[in-house]
Amino acid sequence: MPVAPLFRVIDMASTPYRAQARALGAELRQLRAAARLTAKAVGEAVGLSQPTISQTETGKRLASPEEVASILTVLGVTGSNRDRLIQMARDAQQPRWLAVGVPGLPAQVTAMIEFERTAVSATSVSALLMPGLLQTEDYIRSIMAAYGHPPSEREFRVHLRLSRQRVLTDGSLQFTALIDEAILHRPVGGTEVLAGQLRHLVRMSEFPNITVQVVPVGAGYTALLEGSFVVLEFPKAAPVVHLEHGNSGVFLDGQDDQAEVDEFRSWAASLQQSAVSPSDSRILIGELIERMEHAPHRATPDPAGAGLE
């Protein structure tokens, strides 16, 4: 793979829809809404037009660090949050964006919320845990508790993840979940929590915009064994792939990492061929639920971590 030059001149206005620009814009829009200011008012205060502010907030335009600093001053944002967003603008020209979790709301979570909101389709390849968009409240809470989050932060994260799931119930996102069969047997939170999670999975799979397919253990080696990832497709922007590990994640933007993004898309398509059909997956999960409901109750501690997906 060729190595990118250390320094390059980039026209900020000509590089729209980068993953970083969209995430930064989403945070600026949220802060402006919290400050109860219009895009026009912010633009007038910093010397930018209303369309320029709007394009910045949607990620069609990447603001410079100086512009971000001026906008944050108008919005009254100070301290570490201000420093983080300015640094985010500085780092935004890097093709591969490594988002590391910070106290409160991690930048990668903000990015995922924005991507899920604006995507037309998403394919989630899940190797260890249920996809975040399909997790039940009890399943999420078990993950957060096992990870060691304090109760106050735990509940914030639980409700945040639940709020992300609205993109499924309002039908705005075509969602495909490719789930390793082993996940169906992993008693995260105990057998009762898992049984509830499996029942929820069956219910959600009946939505017209949601496809659930199980990748059987008998499939042998597949790309799923390399880890979890999500491929998001957009109507006018390059696709984005999210890779996550613990509290950090990498976003690959199809505009800069086209070959690698295409490879992940190919892996997802191949996994769909290896997976059980949606109808047979529903039957498989239903049979597992029935066996669990007739088995003796046995609570199992949850060793899972708190992954985003």
ZIFEN-V932144 format. One line per field, one symbol per residue. psi: psi as a letter, one per 40 degrees, with the letter a starting at -180 (. if undefined). A space follows every 10 residues. Layout:
psi: ???
This chain:
psi: hihiidhihh hdeegieidd dddddddddd ddddefiidd dddddefiid dddddddeee hhiidddddd ddddefhiad dddddddddd eeehdhhhhh iiibhidddd dddddddeid ihhhhhddii ideeiidddd dddddddehi dddddddddd ddddedddde eehhhhhhhh dddeehghei dddddddddd ddddeeideh hhhhhideea hiddeeiiih hhiideiiih hhhihbeiih hhheddfddd dddddddddd ddddiiiddd dddddddddd dddeiihhhh iheiafid.
